[in-house]
Amino acid sequence: MSDRTIVIGAGLSGLAAARELLRRDIPCALIELRARAGGSLCSERSAGFVLDSGPMAFERERSGSLPDGPWPEEAFFELEDQEGGRRLHALREGSEALLQPLMDPLPTGALLTRMAVSSLGRFGPGFAICLENGMVLTAPALVLAAPARAAGRMLYSLCPQVGASLRDFDHDSITRVTLGYRREDIPLPVPAPPDTGFAFCHWTDHPARVPRDHVLLQLGLRMLPADVPAALVIDELQANMGWPPTHIVARVARWPGPDCLEPHEPQHPGRMRALRQQLPAGLTLIGSDYGAPQLEDRVRQARDAATAIADWLVRQSGKRDR
Ligand SMILES: Cc1cc2nc3c(=O)[nH]c(=O)nc-3n(C[C@H](O)[C@H](O)[C@H](O)COP(=O)(O)OP(=O)(O)OC[C@H]3O[C@@H](n4cnc5c(N)ncnc54)[C@H](O)[C@@H]3O)c2cc1C
């Protein structure tokens, strides 16, 4: 059996867990479905704007939980928020910058991309990881950092009850619309959007994110059918909000079913505790769907989980040596 602990999913959670394992001298490898690591964290530059198609905002007060910096004061700016008075910050360079301190220390060959895990099983005292391409890997321990629906499928035969519960989690869909305007076209401050249909609305005219005298708007729209063309999404949004069709940049990022509703339920922590107790020792489950709703919670959860796995591996090797 390989001695590398496998982390499934190279989003922020998986990368933060891998970083912690490596810090504790536990060899590990990440398996990622897509061609790039980062999961929903994705930033790009266009026409002088810095756009985040995934998460943009987080609570700086809890930035001790961000991936290891250094994160100097100048790396952040305060965001205008229409989410109910929370003091939110964003990174000047875009949220994807959070990934760099996690990616840099990864040894060559530790990140395996374009590989989908289909199912998990036992292999001796450890685990077998079956990939959709037919490969089977083995590992002494597993960090499962994929969303609940994917993790539910992977656990189908290893932990049928946990798998079924995860596949049962309720989801919403969020379409993130990002629009860049000349400042004169948008009255500031941007008023809160109507309650229904909007998951969030942020705006900024910070010079790190927009050209001079411009403004960047980010809205999350709920429950929008996936087949509505991007141009129509923008037209309707502009009509609803009273914004002109004079935007300079526009992005419509669809994340079908990303927003797991369970963590918002009061019974979720208890339910997760019960599910975790059914997991075999040496396997841990991390990510937003499992009770870490904010970005900074996710990093802390990943570090704690990796620490627990590292301690468990040390105890196992102690037992074997005796
Ligand atoms: C549109 C959108 C906006 C958001 N905005 C915010 C925000 O403003 N603030 C905030 O705090 N959070 C926000 N979130 C939540 C966001 O998901 C998290 O902040 C964080 O990036 C999640 O990291 P993660 O690693 O837990 O999950 P993900 O980023 O989803 O990573 C999971 C990884 O697992 C991989 N994977 C899935 N299936 C498999 C498989 N079978 N085999 C191998 N790999 C697999 C995926 O490809 C992905 O890379 C937003 C999410 C979305 C989608």
Ligand as a Chemical Component Dictionary entry (heavy atoms), coordinates in Angstrom:
data_LIG
# 
_chem_comp.id                   LIG 
_chem_comp.type                 NON-POLYMER 
_chem_comp.pdbx_formal_charge   0 
_chem_comp.three_letter_code    LIG 
# 
loop_
_chem_comp_atom.comp_id 
_chem_comp_atom.atom_id 
_chem_comp_atom.alt_atom_id 
_chem_comp_atom.type_symbol 
_chem_comp_atom.charge 
_chem_comp_atom.model_Cartn_x 
_chem_comp_atom.model_Cartn_y 
_chem_comp_atom.model_Cartn_z 
_chem_comp_atom.pdbx_ordinal 
LIG C1  C1  C 0 -20.897 30.991 -6.855 1  
LIG C2  C2  C 0 -20.330 30.764 -5.485 2  
LIG C3  C3  C 0 -20.097 31.855 -4.667 3  
LIG C4  C4  C 0 -19.589 31.670 -3.391 4  
LIG N1  N1  N 0 -19.338 32.782 -2.649 5  
LIG C5  C5  C 0 -18.782 32.638 -1.421 6  
LIG C6  C6  C 0 -18.401 33.801 -0.683 7  
LIG O1  O1  O 0 -18.548 34.924 -1.127 8  
LIG N2  N2  N 0 -17.827 33.601 0.544  9  
LIG C7  C7  C 0 -17.628 32.333 1.035  10 
LIG O2  O2  O 0 -17.121 32.200 2.141  11 
LIG N3  N3  N 0 -17.957 31.230 0.331  12 
LIG C8  C8  C 0 -18.535 31.336 -0.867 13 
LIG N4  N4  N 0 -18.864 30.224 -1.605 14 
LIG C9  C9  C 0 -18.666 28.899 -1.054 15 
LIG C10 C10 C 0 -17.375 28.270 -1.610 16 
LIG O3  O3  O 0 -17.758 27.087 -2.200 17 
LIG C11 C11 C 0 -16.280 28.129 -0.582 18 
LIG O4  O4  O 0 -15.928 29.340 -0.032 19 
LIG C12 C12 C 0 -15.015 27.369 -0.904 20 
LIG O5  O5  O 0 -14.302 27.858 -2.003 21 
LIG C13 C13 C 0 -15.352 25.939 -0.994 22 
LIG O6  O6  O 0 -14.166 25.209 -0.957 23 
LIG P1  P1  P 0 -14.208 23.647 -0.868 24 
LIG O7  O7  O 0 -12.815 23.185 -1.084 25 
LIG O8  O8  O 0 -14.877 23.196 0.390  26 
LIG O9  O9  O 0 -15.183 23.161 -2.045 27 
LIG P2  P2  P 0 -14.992 23.310 -3.629 28 
LIG O10 O10 O 0 -14.386 24.601 -3.989 29 
LIG O11 O11 O 0 -16.332 22.975 -4.207 30 
LIG O12 O12 O 0 -13.947 22.150 -3.991 31 
LIG C14 C14 C 0 -14.302 20.789 -4.094 32 
LIG C15 C15 C 0 -13.393 20.150 -5.125 33 
LIG O13 O13 O 0 -13.721 18.767 -5.227 34 
LIG C16 C16 C 0 -13.605 18.402 -6.583 35 
LIG N5  N5  N 0 -14.356 17.172 -6.842 36 
LIG C17 C17 C 0 -15.702 17.015 -6.916 37 
LIG N6  N6  N 0 -16.001 15.735 -7.224 38 
LIG C18 C18 C 0 -14.829 15.073 -7.352 39 
LIG C19 C19 C 0 -14.495 13.730 -7.685 40 
LIG N7  N7  N 0 -15.439 12.800 -7.946 41 
LIG N8  N8  N 0 -13.181 13.375 -7.723 42 
LIG C20 C20 C 0 -12.208 14.295 -7.476 43 
LIG N9  N9  N 0 -12.487 15.597 -7.166 44 
LIG C21 C21 C 0 -13.770 15.973 -7.103 45 
LIG C22 C22 C 0 -14.168 19.607 -7.324 46 
LIG O14 O14 O 0 -13.768 19.642 -8.683 47 
LIG C23 C23 C 0 -13.597 20.763 -6.517 48 
LIG O15 O15 O 0 -12.355 21.219 -7.008 49 
LIG C24 C24 C 0 -19.337 30.378 -2.901 50 
LIG C25 C25 C 0 -19.546 29.282 -3.737 51 
LIG C26 C26 C 0 -20.030 29.478 -5.005 52 
LIG C27 C27 C 0 -20.223 28.275 -5.858 53 
# 
loop_
_chem_comp_bond.comp_id 
_chem_comp_bond.atom_id_1 
_chem_comp_bond.atom_id_2 
_chem_comp_bond.value_order 
_chem_comp_bond.pdbx_ordinal 
LIG C1  C2  SING 1  
LIG C2  C3  SING 2  
LIG C2  C26 DOUB 3  
LIG C3  C4  DOUB 4  
LIG C4  N1  SING 5  
LIG C4  C24 SING 6  
LIG N1  C5  DOUB 7  
LIG C5  C6  SING 8  
LIG C5  C8  SING 9  
LIG C6  O1  DOUB 10 
LIG C6  N2  SING 11 
LIG N2  C7  SING 12 
LIG C7  O2  DOUB 13 
LIG C7  N3  SING 14 
LIG N3  C8  DOUB 15 
LIG C8  N4  SING 16 
LIG N4  C9  SING 17 
LIG N4  C24 SING 18 
LIG C9  C10 SING 19 
LIG C10 O3  SING 20 
LIG C10 C11 SING 21 
LIG C11 O4  SING 22 
LIG C11 C12 SING 23 
LIG C12 O5  SING 24 
LIG C12 C13 SING 25 
LIG C13 O6  SING 26 
LIG O6  P1  SING 27 
LIG P1  O7  DOUB 28 
LIG P1  O8  SING 29 
LIG P1  O9  SING 30 
LIG O9  P2  SING 31 
LIG P2  O10 DOUB 32 
LIG P2  O11 SING 33 
LIG P2  O12 SING 34 
LIG O12 C14 SING 35 
LIG C14 C15 SING 36 
LIG C15 O13 SING 37 
LIG C15 C23 SING 38 
LIG O13 C16 SING 39 
LIG C16 N5  SING 40 
LIG C16 C22 SING 41 
LIG N5  C17 SING 42 
LIG N5  C21 SING 43 
LIG C17 N6  DOUB 44 
LIG N6  C18 SING 45 
LIG C18 C19 SING 46 
LIG C18 C21 DOUB 47 
LIG C19 N7  SING 48 
LIG C19 N8  DOUB 49 
LIG N8  C20 SING 50 
LIG C20 N9  DOUB 51 
LIG N9  C21 SING 52 
LIG C22 O14 SING 53 
LIG C22 C23 SING 54 
LIG C23 O15 SING 55 
LIG C24 C25 DOUB 56 
LIG C25 C26 SING 57 
LIG C26 C27 SING 58 
# 
